[in-house]
């Protein structure tokens, strides 16, 4: 049997991806810092096991890889775990909050990816790193460190992919860049209400992003950018510059509208 690891799989997008992997026949290690949430998710899937994991700990990531290899041949590792603090100017956040975003959103991707490489280098596999629209989009205020952590994780992923190709190792690195997703991570931390977010038409559902993740894992594409509220609106790579400009205009108009209220 093939095995997969999904970090941050206790809820939200990670849970949705884990469910699709389990339904496809993989034995899935539900890795999450919240062990209770991991156990709840694992109990609802056909072939899954909970694993308490703090992605900030490289040794713990290697432990997750070892446990997954006991479940089957490790073929997929999804680095999905991420954190966001309530939107505000960067200088108003505590040092602890800022460092936590860097440690989870960037270092967690690094530690998970390297643990996966170590486990897969002899048998091959795929690493899927979930970054964000912030990884390729023009940034906007109040998410400076979050945006920086996601952009850095994206750069790491691209470079790691090139290193693996140069080394001739049979491991693919794929990157998923979704827009805002209808999860607690979003609703608890952004400055707009759920109603406002949905009214803008740019809120994605976890299951449609999980669908895009599976399509990315199964296909030849190296990256998928999920925009708005529909998978059909994925942005082709050659259209990214145009999309960035349009996205920047949208955010400038939104900020002006707020300032005049």
Secondary structure, DSSP 8 states (H G I E B T S, - for coil): -EEEEEETTTSHHHHHHHHHHHHTT-EEEEEES-HHHHHHHHHTSSSEEEEE--TT-HHHHHHHHHHHHHHSEEEEEEE-------S--GGGS-HHHHHHHHIIIIIHHHHHHHHHHHHHTTT-EEEEEE--GGGTS---TT-HHHHHHHHHHHHHHHHHHHHHHHHT-SEEEEEEEE--BSSHHHHTTSSS-HHHHHHTT--B-HHHHHHHHHHHHHSS-SEEEE-TT-GGG---GGGHHHHHHHHHHHHHHHHHHHHT-
